[in-house]
Amino acid sequence: TWVRREADAAGGAAEGRAADDDSDDKADTPAEPSASLVPVPRAPLKPGLGFVLRHRGGSLDGHFYSASECVALETPEDGVWRLAMQTTEAGVGYMVIPGSEHSEVEMWPEDENGAVRCRMIGGAAVMSRIYRWRSGLLAKLTRGADTMLEAVEEEAKRRAAPSKKS
């Protein structure tokens, strides 16, 4: 299910740990995304829509991890497709400063062999270099990017495979 952000009655962001909240207190980390994120029916992704990520497996299984919003989506007829996402909220176990994570995926048209070249670009801020080193943050983020690109590849293969109808 996609989500979109709604402003509260005063016109500002609703409650919850939002991107501009620089609180470092883990006790303040929400178990769920803020009420300003409302589910919307599944439709093609577009700027303003986003999704909520949850932990899978382990002691945090099912807990809120983060919410991200599509900030750019370009799908020209010819040329490179570009998807840009911005993290807007963070939950327990989120590894970087909430709101600082930005990622882009670029996909080139199929080459003569049917291969699609993808590139992922991203960045985020952390509280300190020591945290980055000690937590193995770079390796964790790299594994996450690899997993996402593998999922894109699997979905592309699934869609390209001839359907088996009975």
Secondary structure as UniProt FT lines:
FT   STRAND          2..5
FT   TURN            9..10
FT   TURN            19..20
FT   HELIX           26..28
FT   TURN            35..36
FT   STRAND          37..40
FT   TURN            47..48
FT   STRAND          49..54
FT   TURN            59..62
FT   STRAND          64..74
FT   STRAND          81..90
FT   TURN            92..93
FT   TURN            98..99
FT   STRAND          102..107
FT   TURN            112..113
FT   STRAND          118..123
FT   HELIX           129..135
FT   HELIX           137..160
//
